[in-house]
Amino acid sequence: MDLSSVFDISAAGMSLQQLRLEVSATNLANAQTTAPGGMTYRPLHVVAHGARPAAFETMLSAARLVPTDINVVQSDARPRMVFDPGHPDADDRGFVAYPDVSPVSEMVRLVEISRAYEANVRAMNLAKSMALRALEIGADR
């Protein structure tokens, strides 16, 4: 595996984590939003699929698994119904529809995203330092 593929994999990972961060932040920002008629915000999720080589030999020669198909999809989860008859967006029975977003779960996801991004940065920096060390091998002679 050459170093350019390490850079490609790390860059793709950082790009994916950035998208996950934006989606999670959007979910957090809309966790308490309501709308008249029950048309609430639907939480988003990032779905990434990697390109898998067909045979083992191809996998060894390619030696990379970079996400190629990344989609942001809306959740099918039903909204949380909270009884609050004084709310301006309450229905006829007094229930308000809130998005099915757990702020605690989203905060945990943000920590996970942060750690994954840091791991990709470390891998890229390690590959860069290995490339620089390889260039210095013949410089001392």
ZITAPE-V902469 format. One record per backbone hydrogen bond with DSSP energy under -0.5 kcal/mol. NH is the residue of the N-H (numbers start at 0). CO is the residue of the C=O. Records with the same first field share a line. If there is no record, write none. Layout:
NH=CO, CO
This chain:
4=1
5=1
6=2
7=3
8=4
9=5
10=6
11=7
12=8
13=9
14=10
15=11
16=12
17=13
18=14
19=15
20=16
21=17
22=18
23=19
24=20
25=21
26=22
27=23
28=24
29=25
30=27
32=29
37=34
38=35
39=37
42=40
44=72
46=70
48=68
50=65
51=49
52=50
58=54
59=55
60=56
61=57
62=58
67=48
68=48
69=67
70=46, 68
72=44, 70
74=42
79=97
81=79, 95
83=81, 93
86=83
89=86
90=94
93=90
95=81
97=79, 95
98=32
100=98
102=100
105=101
106=102
107=103
108=104
109=105
110=106
111=107
112=108
113=109
114=110
115=111
116=112
117=113
118=114
119=115
120=116
121=117
122=118
123=119
124=120
125=121
126=122
127=123
128=124
129=125
130=126
131=127
132=128
133=129
134=130
135=131
136=132, 133
138=135
139=135
140=137
